[in-house]
Amino acid sequence: MKYCPQCGSSYEDTIGFCHRDGEVLEESPADMVGEVLDGQYEIEAFIARGGMGALYRARHI
């Protein structure tokens, strides 16, 4: 799932640009939930998104 960083609309993965404002779509931050990073950290929840990135709750496994 992708979303527009400008208006927050959600789109299918096959769409590249927002139909409302033309912004390039980004991967949904929630897609990371359940992923294991570096074999050590399991992403448990998406917390927030800001200008510099996204914040997640993770657990060391």
PyMOL Python script that loads the backbone (N, CA, C, O; Angstrom):
from pymol import cmd

cmd.read_pdbstr("""\
ATOM      1  N   MET A   1       0.849  -1.171   0.000  1.00  0.00           N
ATOM      2  CA  MET A   1       0.000   0.000   0.000  1.00  0.00           C
ATOM      3  C   MET A   1       0.896   1.237   0.000  1.00  0.00           C
ATOM      4  O   MET A   1       1.895   1.291   0.717  1.00  0.00           O
ATOM      5  N   LYS A   2       0.533   2.211  -0.800  1.00  0.00           N
ATOM      6  CA  LYS A   2       1.260   3.479  -0.844  1.00  0.00           C
ATOM      7  C   LYS A   2       0.348   4.599  -0.365  1.00  0.00           C
ATOM      8  O   LYS A   2      -0.875   4.461  -0.341  1.00  0.00           O
ATOM      9  N   TYR A   3       0.966   5.705   0.014  1.00  0.00           N
ATOM     10  CA  TYR A   3       0.177   6.847   0.458  1.00  0.00           C
ATOM     11  C   TYR A   3       0.811   8.138  -0.037  1.00  0.00           C
ATOM     12  O   TYR A   3       1.991   8.176  -0.386  1.00  0.00           O
ATOM     13  N   CYS A   4       0.016   9.182  -0.059  1.00  0.00           N
ATOM     14  CA  CYS A   4       0.483  10.502  -0.474  1.00  0.00           C
ATOM     15  C   CYS A   4       0.980  11.256   0.759  1.00  0.00           C
ATOM     16  O   CYS A   4       0.224  11.431   1.714  1.00  0.00           O
ATOM     17  N   PRO A   5       2.234  11.704   0.756  1.00  0.00           N
ATOM     18  CA  PRO A   5       2.750  12.433   1.914  1.00  0.00           C
ATOM     19  C   PRO A   5       2.116  13.819   2.074  1.00  0.00           C
ATOM     20  O   PRO A   5       2.189  14.415   3.148  1.00  0.00           O
ATOM     21  N   GLN A   6       1.501  14.326   1.018  1.00  0.00           N
ATOM     22  CA  GLN A   6       0.883  15.649   1.065  1.00  0.00           C
ATOM     23  C   GLN A   6      -0.519  15.602   1.675  1.00  0.00           C
ATOM     24  O   GLN A   6      -0.819  16.341   2.613  1.00  0.00           O
ATOM     25  N   CYS A   7      -1.376  14.727   1.135  1.00  0.00           N
ATOM     26  CA  CYS A   7      -2.776  14.715   1.582  1.00  0.00           C
ATOM     27  C   CYS A   7      -3.143  13.486   2.414  1.00  0.00           C
ATOM     28  O   CYS A   7      -4.199  13.461   3.046  1.00  0.00           O
ATOM     29  N   GLY A   8      -2.274  12.460   2.418  1.00  0.00           N
ATOM     30  CA  GLY A   8      -2.530  11.277   3.231  1.00  0.00           C
ATOM     31  C   GLY A   8      -3.401  10.220   2.584  1.00  0.00           C
ATOM     32  O   GLY A   8      -3.728   9.220   3.224  1.00  0.00           O
ATOM     33  N   SER A   9      -3.785  10.413   1.333  1.00  0.00           N
ATOM     34  CA  SER A   9      -4.613   9.421   0.639  1.00  0.00           C
ATOM     35  C   SER A   9      -3.842   8.124   0.428  1.00  0.00           C
ATOM     36  O   SER A   9      -2.626   8.144   0.236  1.00  0.00           O
ATOM     37  N   SER A  10      -4.544   7.003   0.464  1.00  0.00           N
ATOM     38  CA  SER A  10      -3.932   5.692   0.255  1.00  0.00           C
ATOM     39  C   SER A  10      -4.212   5.200  -1.157  1.00  0.00           C
ATOM     40  O   SER A  10      -5.275   5.460  -1.723  1.00  0.00           O
ATOM     41  N   TYR A  11      -3.234   4.479  -1.721  1.00  0.00           N
ATOM     42  CA  TYR A  11      -3.348   3.963  -3.078  1.00  0.00           C
ATOM     43  C   TYR A  11      -2.769   2.558  -3.157  1.00  0.00           C
ATOM     44  O   TYR A  11      -2.000   2.136  -2.293  1.00  0.00           O
ATOM     45  N   GLU A  12      -3.151   1.843  -4.208  1.00  0.00           N
ATOM     46  CA  GLU A  12      -2.580   0.530  -4.487  1.00  0.00           C
ATOM     47  C   GLU A  12      -1.100   0.692  -4.840  1.00  0.00           C
ATOM     48  O   GLU A  12      -0.665   1.778  -5.221  1.00  0.00           O
ATOM     49  N   ASP A  13      -0.341  -0.376  -4.712  1.00  0.00           N
ATOM     50  CA  ASP A  13       1.096  -0.334  -4.994  1.00  0.00           C
ATOM     51  C   ASP A  13       1.426  -0.012  -6.450  1.00  0.00           C
ATOM     52  O   ASP A  13       2.534   0.439  -6.742  1.00  0.00           O
ATOM     53  N   THR A  14       0.499  -0.232  -7.353  1.00  0.00           N
ATOM     54  CA  THR A  14       0.762  -0.008  -8.774  1.00  0.00           C
ATOM     55  C   THR A  14       0.667   1.461  -9.180  1.00  0.00           C
ATOM     56  O   THR A  14       1.088   1.825 -10.278  1.00  0.00           O
ATOM     57  N   ILE A  15       0.123   2.301  -8.314  1.00  0.00           N
ATOM     58  CA  ILE A  15      -0.040   3.729  -8.606  1.00  0.00           C
ATOM     59  C   ILE A  15       1.218   4.469  -8.163  1.00  0.00           C
ATOM     60  O   ILE A  15       1.775   4.157  -7.111  1.00  0.00           O
ATOM     61  N   GLY A  16       1.673   5.439  -8.946  1.00  0.00           N
ATOM     62  CA  GLY A  16       2.906   6.156  -8.632  1.00  0.00           C
ATOM     63  C   GLY A  16       2.717   7.578  -8.145  1.00  0.00           C
ATOM     64  O   GLY A  16       3.566   8.113  -7.431  1.00  0.00           O
ATOM     65  N   PHE A  17       1.586   8.204  -8.534  1.00  0.00           N
ATOM     66  CA  PHE A  17       1.360   9.603  -8.184  1.00  0.00           C
ATOM     67  C   PHE A  17      -0.042   9.785  -7.608  1.00  0.00           C
ATOM     68  O   PHE A  17      -0.973   9.065  -7.968  1.00  0.00           O
ATOM     69  N   CYS A  18      -0.177  10.747  -6.718  1.00  0.00           N
ATOM     70  CA  CYS A  18      -1.469  11.058  -6.110  1.00  0.00           C
ATOM     71  C   CYS A  18      -2.385  11.691  -7.158  1.00  0.00           C
ATOM     72  O   CYS A  18      -1.972  12.595  -7.884  1.00  0.00           O
ATOM     73  N   HIS A  19      -3.612  11.220  -7.232  1.00  0.00           N
ATOM     74  CA  HIS A  19      -4.573  11.754  -8.189  1.00  0.00           C
ATOM     75  C   HIS A  19      -5.091  13.122  -7.761  1.00  0.00           C
ATOM     76  O   HIS A  19      -5.602  13.873  -8.592  1.00  0.00           O
ATOM     77  N   ARG A  20      -4.971  13.452  -6.497  1.00  0.00           N
ATOM     78  CA  ARG A  20      -5.473  14.736  -5.995  1.00  0.00           C
ATOM     79  C   ARG A  20      -4.494  15.879  -6.210  1.00  0.00           C
ATOM     80  O   ARG A  20      -4.873  16.956  -6.670  1.00  0.00           O
ATOM     81  N   ASP A  21      -3.208  15.634  -5.869  1.00  0.00           N
ATOM     82  CA  ASP A  21      -2.248  16.743  -5.908  1.00  0.00           C
ATOM     83  C   ASP A  21      -0.970  16.453  -6.687  1.00  0.00           C
ATOM     84  O   ASP A  21      -0.087  17.309  -6.747  1.00  0.00           O
ATOM     85  N   GLY A  22      -0.850  15.273  -7.283  1.00  0.00           N
ATOM     86  CA  GLY A  22       0.290  14.962  -8.132  1.00  0.00           C
ATOM     87  C   GLY A  22       1.573  14.585  -7.412  1.00  0.00           C
ATOM     88  O   GLY A  22       2.604  14.396  -8.058  1.00  0.00           O
ATOM     89  N   GLU A  23       1.535  14.471  -6.093  1.00  0.00           N
ATOM     90  CA  GLU A  23       2.733  14.106  -5.327  1.00  0.00           C
ATOM     91  C   GLU A  23       3.152  12.668  -5.626  1.00  0.00           C
ATOM     92  O   GLU A  23       2.317  11.813  -5.923  1.00  0.00           O
ATOM     93  N   VAL A  24       4.451  12.418  -5.544  1.00  0.00           N
ATOM     94  CA  VAL A  24       4.966  11.055  -5.682  1.00  0.00           C
ATOM     95  C   VAL A  24       4.559  10.279  -4.436  1.00  0.00           C
ATOM     96  O   VAL A  24       4.745  10.747  -3.313  1.00  0.00           O
ATOM     97  N   LEU A  25       4.005   9.094  -4.642  1.00  0.00           N
ATOM     98  CA  LEU A  25       3.544   8.283  -3.518  1.00  0.00           C
ATOM     99  C   LEU A  25       4.711   7.586  -2.832  1.00  0.00           C
ATOM    100  O   LEU A  25       5.722   7.275  -3.462  1.00  0.00           O
ATOM    101  N   GLU A  26       4.558   7.348  -1.540  1.00  0.00           N
ATOM    102  CA  GLU A  26       5.567   6.666  -0.733  1.00  0.00           C
ATOM    103  C   GLU A  26       4.971   5.391  -0.157  1.00  0.00           C
ATOM    104  O   GLU A  26       3.752   5.244  -0.061  1.00  0.00           O
ATOM    105  N   GLU A  27       5.849   4.478   0.221  1.00  0.00           N
ATOM    106  CA  GLU A  27       5.390   3.252   0.873  1.00  0.00           C
ATOM    107  C   GLU A  27       4.755   3.610   2.212  1.00  0.00           C
ATOM    108  O   GLU A  27       5.217   4.516   2.905  1.00  0.00           O
ATOM    109  N   SER A  28       3.715   2.906   2.562  1.00  0.00           N
ATOM    110  CA  SER A  28       3.047   3.146   3.831  1.00  0.00           C
ATOM    111  C   SER A  28       3.959   2.734   4.983  1.00  0.00           C
ATOM    112  O   SER A  28       4.513   1.635   4.963  1.00  0.00           O
ATOM    113  N   PRO A  29       4.126   3.599   5.987  1.00  0.00           N
ATOM    114  CA  PRO A  29       4.975   3.244   7.122  1.00  0.00           C
ATOM    115  C   PRO A  29       4.471   2.013   7.871  1.00  0.00           C
ATOM    116  O   PRO A  29       5.261   1.297   8.487  1.00  0.00           O
ATOM    117  N   ALA A  30       3.186   1.764   7.825  1.00  0.00           N
ATOM    118  CA  ALA A  30       2.620   0.612   8.525  1.00  0.00           C
ATOM    119  C   ALA A  30       3.062  -0.707   7.898  1.00  0.00           C
ATOM    120  O   ALA A  30       2.953  -1.758   8.529  1.00  0.00           O
ATOM    121  N   ASP A  31       3.562  -0.660   6.656  1.00  0.00           N
ATOM    122  CA  ASP A  31       4.022  -1.882   5.995  1.00  0.00           C
ATOM    123  C   ASP A  31       5.228  -2.501   6.692  1.00  0.00           C
ATOM    124  O   ASP A  31       5.514  -3.680   6.486  1.00  0.00           O
ATOM    125  N   MET A  32       5.931  -1.743   7.500  1.00  0.00           N
ATOM    126  CA  MET A  32       7.116  -2.252   8.200  1.00  0.00           C
ATOM    127  C   MET A  32       6.756  -3.120   9.405  1.00  0.00           C
ATOM    128  O   MET A  32       7.581  -3.911   9.861  1.00  0.00           O
ATOM    129  N   VAL A  33       5.556  -2.986   9.919  1.00  0.00           N
ATOM    130  CA  VAL A  33       5.145  -3.737  11.107  1.00  0.00           C
ATOM    131  C   VAL A  33       5.246  -5.230  10.814  1.00  0.00           C
ATOM    132  O   VAL A  33       4.726  -5.720   9.811  1.00  0.00           O
ATOM    133  N   GLY A  34       5.923  -5.937  11.706  1.00  0.00           N
ATOM    134  CA  GLY A  34       6.134  -7.368  11.546  1.00  0.00           C
ATOM    135  C   GLY A  34       7.473  -7.718  10.913  1.00  0.00           C
ATOM    136  O   GLY A  34       7.889  -8.876  10.954  1.00  0.00           O
ATOM    137  N   GLU A  35       8.151  -6.741  10.330  1.00  0.00           N
ATOM    138  CA  GLU A  35       9.459  -6.973   9.714  1.00  0.00           C
ATOM    139  C   GLU A  35      10.520  -7.169  10.799  1.00  0.00           C
ATOM    140  O   GLU A  35      10.382  -6.674  11.918  1.00  0.00           O
ATOM    141  N   VAL A  36      11.572  -7.895  10.451  1.00  0.00           N
ATOM    142  CA  VAL A  36      12.718  -8.068  11.346  1.00  0.00           C
ATOM    143  C   VAL A  36      13.903  -7.371  10.689  1.00  0.00           C
ATOM    144  O   VAL A  36      14.259  -7.679   9.551  1.00  0.00           O
ATOM    145  N   LEU A  37      14.506  -6.440  11.402  1.00  0.00           N
ATOM    146  CA  LEU A  37      15.637  -5.681  10.889  1.00  0.00           C
ATOM    147  C   LEU A  37      16.944  -6.232  11.425  1.00  0.00           C
ATOM    148  O   LEU A  37      17.095  -6.466  12.624  1.00  0.00           O
ATOM    149  N   ASP A  38      17.870  -6.433  10.530  1.00  0.00           N
ATOM    150  CA  ASP A  38      19.218  -6.872  10.891  1.00  0.00           C
ATOM    151  C   ASP A  38      19.207  -8.153  11.727  1.00  0.00           C
ATOM    152  O   ASP A  38      20.161  -8.434  12.453  1.00  0.00           O
ATOM    153  N   GLY A  39      18.131  -8.920  11.623  1.00  0.00           N
ATOM    154  CA  GLY A  39      18.027 -10.164  12.376  1.00  0.00           C
ATOM    155  C   GLY A  39      17.930  -9.969  13.877  1.00  0.00           C
ATOM    156  O   GLY A  39      18.022 -10.935  14.635  1.00  0.00           O
ATOM    157  N   GLN A  40      17.744  -8.723  14.318  1.00  0.00           N
ATOM    158  CA  GLN A  40      17.771  -8.432  15.750  1.00  0.00           C
ATOM    159  C   GLN A  40      16.550  -7.700  16.286  1.00  0.00           C
ATOM    160  O   GLN A  40      16.235  -7.800  17.472  1.00  0.00           O
ATOM    161  N   TYR A  41      15.862  -6.967  15.421  1.00  0.00           N
ATOM    162  CA  TYR A  41      14.786  -6.099  15.899  1.00  0.00           C
ATOM    163  C   TYR A  41      13.496  -6.375  15.141  1.00  0.00           C
ATOM    164  O   TYR A  41      13.456  -6.293  13.913  1.00  0.00           O
ATOM    165  N   GLU A  42      12.450  -6.700  15.879  1.00  0.00           N
ATOM    166  CA  GLU A  42      11.148  -6.905  15.266  1.00  0.00           C
ATOM    167  C   GLU A  42      10.327  -5.630  15.424  1.00  0.00           C
ATOM    168  O   GLU A  42      10.133  -5.143  16.537  1.00  0.00           O
ATOM    169  N   ILE A  43       9.849  -5.097  14.313  1.00  0.00           N
ATOM    170  CA  ILE A  43       9.022  -3.895  14.339  1.00  0.00           C
ATOM    171  C   ILE A  43       7.636  -4.293  14.829  1.00  0.00           C
ATOM    172  O   ILE A  43       6.958  -5.108  14.203  1.00  0.00           O
ATOM    173  N   GLU A  44       7.223  -3.717  15.943  1.00  0.00           N
ATOM    174  CA  GLU A  44       5.939  -4.072  16.549  1.00  0.00           C
ATOM    175  C   GLU A  44       4.815  -3.115  16.178  1.00  0.00           C
ATOM    176  O   GLU A  44       3.665  -3.533  16.048  1.00  0.00           O
ATOM    177  N   ALA A  45       5.137  -1.832  16.007  1.00  0.00           N
ATOM    178  CA  ALA A  45       4.073  -0.867  15.721  1.00  0.00           C
ATOM    179  C   ALA A  45       4.637   0.396  15.086  1.00  0.00           C
ATOM    180  O   ALA A  45       5.766   0.799  15.368  1.00  0.00           O
ATOM    181  N   PHE A  46       3.846   1.006  14.239  1.00  0.00           N
ATOM    182  CA  PHE A  46       4.146   2.319  13.688  1.00  0.00           C
ATOM    183  C   PHE A  46       3.619   3.345  14.680  1.00  0.00           C
ATOM    184  O   PHE A  46       2.479   3.238  15.133  1.00  0.00           O
ATOM    185  N   ILE A  47       4.435   4.336  15.023  1.00  0.00           N
ATOM    186  CA  ILE A  47       4.017   5.343  15.998  1.00  0.00           C
ATOM    187  C   ILE A  47       3.645   6.659  15.318  1.00  0.00           C
ATOM    188  O   ILE A  47       2.541   7.167  15.515  1.00  0.00           O
ATOM    189  N   ALA A  48       4.552   7.210  14.526  1.00  0.00           N
ATOM    190  CA  ALA A  48       4.280   8.509  13.900  1.00  0.00           C
ATOM    191  C   ALA A  48       5.216   8.730  12.720  1.00  0.00           C
ATOM    192  O   ALA A  48       6.219   8.035  12.560  1.00  0.00           O
ATOM    193  N   ARG A  49       4.865   9.705  11.906  1.00  0.00           N
ATOM    194  CA  ARG A  49       5.692  10.090  10.768  1.00  0.00           C
ATOM    195  C   ARG A  49       5.933  11.586  10.846  1.00  0.00           C
ATOM    196  O   ARG A  49       5.026  12.356  11.162  1.00  0.00           O
ATOM    197  N   GLY A  50       7.164  11.993  10.554  1.00  0.00           N
ATOM    198  CA  GLY A  50       7.498  13.409  10.583  1.00  0.00           C
ATOM    199  C   GLY A  50       8.317  13.792   9.369  1.00  0.00           C
ATOM    200  O   GLY A  50       8.456  13.006   8.432  1.00  0.00           O
ATOM    201  N   GLY A  51       8.849  14.981   9.385  1.00  0.00           N
ATOM    202  CA  GLY A  51       9.607  15.490   8.256  1.00  0.00           C
ATOM    203  C   GLY A  51      10.901  14.746   7.971  1.00  0.00           C
ATOM    204  O   GLY A  51      11.390  14.769   6.842  1.00  0.00           O
ATOM    205  N   MET A  52      11.457  14.094   8.964  1.00  0.00           N
ATOM    206  CA  MET A  52      12.727  13.395   8.789  1.00  0.00           C
ATOM    207  C   MET A  52      12.585  11.881   8.699  1.00  0.00           C
ATOM    208  O   MET A  52      13.573  11.192   8.443  1.00  0.00           O
ATOM    209  N   GLY A  53      11.408  11.354   8.897  1.00  0.00           N
ATOM    210  CA  GLY A  53      11.245   9.906   8.809  1.00  0.00           C
ATOM    211  C   GLY A  53      10.061   9.419   9.615  1.00  0.00           C
ATOM    212  O   GLY A  53       9.145  10.175   9.936  1.00  0.00           O
ATOM    213  N   ALA A  54      10.103   8.136   9.932  1.00  0.00           N
ATOM    214  CA  ALA A  54       9.008   7.501  10.665  1.00  0.00           C
ATOM    215  C   ALA A  54       9.546   6.922  11.976  1.00  0.00           C
ATOM    216  O   ALA A  54      10.718   6.562  12.077  1.00  0.00           O
ATOM    217  N   LEU A  55       8.677   6.842  12.962  1.00  0.00           N
ATOM    218  CA  LEU A  55       9.036   6.317  14.276  1.00  0.00           C
ATOM    219  C   LEU A  55       8.249   5.035  14.516  1.00  0.00           C
ATOM    220  O   LEU A  55       7.034   4.986  14.322  1.00  0.00           O
ATOM    221  N   TYR A  56       8.966   4.000  14.942  1.00  0.00           N
ATOM    222  CA  TYR A  56       8.363   2.693  15.185  1.00  0.00           C
ATOM    223  C   TYR A  56       8.715   2.202  16.578  1.00  0.00           C
ATOM    224  O   TYR A  56       9.726   2.602  17.155  1.00  0.00           O
ATOM    225  N   ARG A  57       7.872   1.332  17.108  1.00  0.00           N
ATOM    226  CA  ARG A  57       8.218   0.609  18.327  1.00  0.00           C
ATOM    227  C   ARG A  57       8.773  -0.733  17.874  1.00  0.00           C
ATOM    228  O   ARG A  57       8.163  -1.428  17.062  1.00  0.00           O
ATOM    229  N   ALA A  58       9.939  -1.090  18.409  1.00  0.00           N
ATOM    230  CA  ALA A  58      10.577  -2.353  18.040  1.00  0.00           C
ATOM    231  C   ALA A  58      10.997  -3.102  19.299  1.00  0.00           C
ATOM    232  O   ALA A  58      11.103  -2.536  20.387  1.00  0.00           O
ATOM    233  N   ARG A  59      11.229  -4.383  19.110  1.00  0.00           N
ATOM    234  CA  ARG A  59      11.639  -5.245  20.217  1.00  0.00           C
ATOM    235  C   ARG A  59      12.898  -5.984  19.794  1.00  0.00           C
ATOM    236  O   ARG A  59      12.971  -6.525  18.691  1.00  0.00           O
ATOM    237  N   HIS A  60      13.890  -6.002  20.683  1.00  0.00           N
ATOM    238  CA  HIS A  60      15.107  -6.762  20.426  1.00  0.00           C
ATOM    239  C   HIS A  60      14.784  -8.236  20.600  1.00  0.00           C
ATOM    240  O   HIS A  60      14.247  -8.640  21.631  1.00  0.00           O
ATOM    241  N   ILE A  61      15.108  -9.040  19.594  1.00  0.00           N
ATOM    242  CA  ILE A  61      14.777 -10.471  19.669  1.00  0.00           C
ATOM    243  C   ILE A  61      16.032 -11.316  19.800  1.00  0.00           C
ATOM    244  O   ILE A  61      15.945 -12.542  19.877  1.00  0.00           O
TER     245      ILE A  61
END
""", "prot")
cmd.dss("prot")
cmd.show_as("cartoon", "prot")
cmd.util.cbc("prot")
cmd.orient("prot")
